[in-house]
Each structure stands twice: as C-alpha cells, then as structure tokens.
Amino acid sequence: MVPVSHMLFFSTALFFIGVYGLLTRRNMIALLMSIELMLNSVNINFVVFNKYLWPGQLDGVFFSIFIIAIAAAEAAVAIAIVINLYRSHLSVDVDDAAELKY
Amino acid sequence: MTLAQIVFYLLATFTLVMAWLSVSARQLFRSAIWLLFALVGVAGIYFWMEMEFIAAVQIVVYVGGVVVLIIFSIFLTNQSGDDMPLAGMRRRIAAALAVLFGIGFTALLVAGHSFTASPEKFDNEVSRIGYAMLDTGVGGYALPFEAVSLLLLAAMVGCIVIAIKDDGRGKANKETSATPEK
C-alpha cells in the first residue's frame, strides 16, 4: 500500500512542472499544454482524497469528471482564440499580442 | 516492496519524466507528443487506483480529444518544424526558483499532515456514479450535470463564432484582419 502522501507528492511535482512550463514558455499552445498538466494534477488529488480518505462519498470523482469536461471546453475555446490570433498577427507568441497592454 | 508499489512508482516516474519533457522540448509538436504520454501515464495512475471510469474518461477526453485538438492547432498555425526560442536565463532561473519553493512548501505541508487512509473499501461500481449524476436530491449531481451540458453547448457556439472566417459582411473587420500589424 502506497501512503497517501506519496501520491500527493507526485501530484505536487506534476503541478509545479506545469507551473514551470507556464512561466518559461511564450508560445500560447505550449502555455495551454502546461495548463492541462496542472489540471491533471488537481484531478489526481481529488480522486486520491475521494478513494482513500472518504470512500463512502463520490464528490471527488464528480469534481474530476466536471474538471475534465470544463478543461475540454476550455481547450477548444483557447484553440479557437489562438487560430484567430494567428490569422491577425501571424504569430502565436504571447509577447506579440500586447496591443491591450499599454 | 510489493508489486503494486513498484507499479505505482514506475507510473509516477514515467508521468513526471514525460511531463518534464513536454514543458522543456524545443519543438512544439514533440512537446504535444510528450504531453500525450504524460496524460496516458495519469490514466495509468487512475487504473492503478482501480478508478476505471475516471481512467476511461481521461483517455477518451484528454488523449483522444484535447491532445488531438492541440496537434491540429499546431499544424494550422504552421510551426511544427521550427524550434521555439528558449526563454531568457533570468526568466528560467526565476521560474525554477519559484517552482522549487512551491514544491518544497507544498511537500512540507503534505508531510506535516498525517493522512490516515479510511479502512472502508471504495465501491467503484460505475452505476453508483450514474445514479448520483441523475439524483436531484441532497448530494445528487443532476444540476451540475445540466450546467456542464449548457457550458459545452456555449463553448461550441463560442468556438464557431470566434474561429469562423469573415465572408465580407463585416467589411471593416476584414480589412484589419487582412493586414497583419507586425
């Protein structure tokens, strides 16, 4: 039996790998991939808590299912925005889309 | 060490290595492929926990849907071949420091808390999830289920509206999009 804390260490590491990608990448699609990693690590946490700490409940499982559904919708909208941005700026770099910044 | 433990640590290491390659690969397409393996590794973790339904959803939605969408968008934006520019040294060091601090802090919090696994066994009948999803009473998930279906519809319509090509009806719009300001 693997201790619950080891699973949480694993999901922590996965989350911060996503944070590292989010901080270092400048390409919008790469940023989206980092966000997917972070959402996955949160899902693992929910499922672990549900299965090992409160086996009588189903809330963790439902949270993960809804997070997965919302992540899919988010990815689709983000990619529509990226494609539109590529059409108008010919680039998907976040630093090239700074018109609203100043 | 039992076989189950060995399998868990192998799966966790595999997933972390793939995730690291995904955030550090120079080519965007390779990055997407590493992400695919990382998501398969997470699905393996769910299988290891005997949460077959979540594992199936993970494979169908993430591996089959989101990654394919990402690969499509990489090809649509014509950059599958070129290397991405590396972030500056200062930014990488600052990011690594922030990440190490975050991992240390969270690991300290997790290690300081004693998680005692419940002696009960989790009943992973899929029908239990199905009944809870249709339950309108206390602890039921009928309302969030309907809300997610509305959200998916809104996202679908929104994607079409955002990504559709202007066919000349919005003339001012078309002129600005035809001349990229770069």
Interface residues (C-beta under 8 A of the other chain):
Chain A: M1 V2 P3 V4 S5 H6 M7 L8 F9 F10 T12 A13 L14 F15 F16 I17 G18 V19 Y20 G21 L23 T24 R25 R26 N27 I29 A30 L32 M33 S34 E36 L37 N40 N43 I44 V47 V48 N50 K51 Y52 L53 W54 P55 G56 L58 V61 F62 S64 I65 F66 I68 A69 I70 A71 A72 A73 E74 A75 A76 V77 I79 A80 I81 V82 I83 N84 Y86 R87 S88 H89 L90 S91 V92 D96
Chain B: A4 Q5 F8 Y9 A12 T15 L16 A19 W20 S22 V23 S24 L28 S31 A32 L35 A38 L39 V42 I45 Y46 M49 E50 M51 F53 I54 V57 Q58 V61 Y62 G65 V66 L69 I70 F72 S73 I74 L76 T77 Q79 M84 P85 A87 R91 R92 A94 A95 A96 A98 V99 G102 I103 T106 A107 V110 A111 H113 F115 T116 A117 S118 E120 K121 F122 D123 R128 I129 A132 M133 Y141 P144 V148 L151 L152 A155 M156 G158 C159 I160 I162 A163 T176 S177 P180 E181 K182
